[in-house]
Amino acid sequence: SQVDVLKVDLESAEWKILENLILEQVLDSIGLLLLELHLHWAGFEVGGDEPSVVRYWFSLLRELERAHFRLYHSYSDPTKPRLFLHRNLQNASSSFVLGWVNTQFVPQG
């Protein structure tokens, strides 16, 4: 089956959900993927030191690109706290909405 649009907003569980979508090889059945990402802490079931967490996040986003997804939209909510891995940073944001389009998605029917 196919999913035209999948919106993921799971208050920091989105990283593990994204990992599962990649591991289960279901990305090719998704046309648009809207991710609300939270960066104020590592996320549910994500561990390690800060560099390891950032590498993990980056690797998942890189896998989206390998699966023919292209970023077409990003939004940072200015009303959200300015935290990055528990650090208060002036130019950081703790929440982003990223829109990804699957460039090889062919709707059925």
C-alpha positions in Angstrom: 0.0 0.0 0.0 1.0 3.6 -0.4 0.8 6.7 1.8 0.5 10.0 -0.1 1.4 12.2 3.0 2.8 11.0 6.3 3.1 13.6 9.1 5.3 12.6 12.0 5.1 14.7 15.2 5.9 12.4 18.2 7.6 14.7 20.7 11.1 13.3 20.3 10.1 9.7 19.3 10.3 10.8 15.7 14.0 9.8 15.4 13.3 6.2 16.2 10.2 6.1 14.0 12.3 7.5 11.1 14.9 4.9 11.8 12.2 2.2 11.7 10.8 3.5 8.4 14.3 3.2 6.9 15.1 -0.2 8.4 11.7 -1.6 7.3 12.3 -0.3 3.8 8.9 1.4 3.5 10.1 4.8 2.4 9.5 4.1 -1.3 5.7 3.9 -0.5 5.6 7.4 1.0 5.1 10.4 -1.3 5.5 13.3 1.1 7.0 13.1 4.6 6.5 15.9 7.1 8.7 15.6 10.1 8.6 17.7 13.2 12.0 17.3 14.8 12.9 18.1 18.3 16.5 18.8 19.2 16.3 19.9 22.8 17.4 16.4 23.9 18.5 13.2 22.1 15.1 11.6 22.0 13.4 8.4 23.2 15.7 5.4 23.1 18.5 7.5 21.6 21.7 7.5 23.6 25.3 8.4 23.6 27.4 11.5 23.9 26.4 14.6 22.0 28.6 14.0 19.0 27.2 10.5 18.6 23.6 11.8 18.9 24.2 14.4 16.2 25.9 11.8 13.9 22.8 9.5 14.4 20.4 12.3 13.5 22.5 13.3 10.5 22.7 9.6 9.3 18.9 9.3 9.4 18.5 12.5 7.3 21.2 11.3 4.9 19.3 8.0 4.5 16.2 10.0 3.5 18.3 11.5 0.7 19.6 8.1 -0.4 16.0 7.0 -0.6 15.3 9.8 -3.1 13.7 12.2 -0.7 14.5 15.9 -1.2 14.0 18.6 1.3 11.5 21.2 0.0 10.5 23.0 3.1 11.9 23.8 6.6 10.4 25.9 9.3 11.7 26.8 12.8 9.1 27.9 15.3 10.4 31.2 16.9 8.1 30.7 19.9 9.8 27.4 20.9 12.7 27.3 23.4 16.2 27.9 22.0 17.7 24.7 23.2 20.0 22.2 21.5 20.8 19.1 23.5 19.9 20.8 26.7 22.0 23.8 26.0 20.4 27.3 25.7 21.8 28.8 22.5 20.8 32.2 21.1 20.8 31.1 17.5 19.5 27.6 18.0 16.0 26.2 17.8 14.6 23.1 19.5 11.9 22.4 17.0 11.8 22.2 13.2 9.2 21.1 10.7 10.9 19.6 7.6 9.0 18.7 4.4 10.5 16.0 2.2 9.2 14.9 -1.2 10.0 11.4 -2.6 11.2 12.2 -6.1 10.5 8.7 -7.3 7.1 8.2 -5.9 4.5 7.1 -8.4 0.9 7.2 -7.1 -1.1 4.0 -7.8 -4.6 4.0 -9.1 
